[in-house]
């Protein structure tokens, strides 16, 4: 069975509405997507770090309860696990305040087994943090050499604008290692000072990576791919309770689609058809829409069970055809 490996931060999101707490949910950008994939029956593993406190213990337990291998999460006894406060506005979009008390950021990397066509998800500031860059770059290079598909969610926020010059080379290296790059309109405004998918792709991305997903909130998302492929996909309007995990679960749904439809690294290198792109984007949007309907950061179990049945049926069909 193909595996999905995520690498990123762990955090406890305390969610506020009208300045009152309404929930506390383990989270982190790659973490949220891995939980969804674990619930949907995928073979999933997570590489991260946490403190040996009640928050850290809850995060480890939450991973295991949702069928995500936590053996590559390093636990540091002298550290406090990070916490974020997420304040939902009238549109249920979140404004964050982060609290982190790791005295020495470091990552004692424990590599999970990686086989050809496994998928590695990475992104956010964690993927460019200079303190752990050597370990991050070594792992991503190893995964690429092992034949994995590397999915990079840029997720570079305005809160890190001041650090951009220090990490620009790391961003470019991440783009070069990636099989697929996803980023939002806001990410590229912060990093490159430009808008419009075509302009960002041609000026900043295509030299490094041919597969590009450009999201812009409720406006249509845009795709660029091999052979000059260009696509635009409307975003289905849905009633939202919270948008906190929307982007993270778009990633999860896209990666789920790569497994469900049997998309290999060799197929990516040859170029995907319009039909295949439509299938992948459709899965991504379904995952994102589901997570917006609650204050949880990952898909609900009913939806996960449905998706598990779908990909198991797809896997059986592929095996019969082979």
Secondary structure, DSSP 8 states (H G I E B T S, - for coil): --EEEEE---EEEEEEETTEEEEEEEE-HHHHHHHHHHHTT-EEEEEEEEESSHHHHHHHHHHHHTTEEEEEEEEETT-EEEEEEEEE-TTS-EEEEEEEE-SS-----------TT-EEEEETGGGT-GGGHHHHHHHHHHHHHTT-EEEEE----GGGGGGHHHHHHHHHHHHHH-SEEEEEHHHHHHHHS---HHHHIIIIITTT-S-EEEEETTEEEEEE-GGG-EEEE-------S--TTHHHHHHHHHHHHHHHTT--HHHHHH---HHHHHHHHHHHHHHHHHHTTSSSSS--HHHHHHHHHHHHHHHHHHHHH-
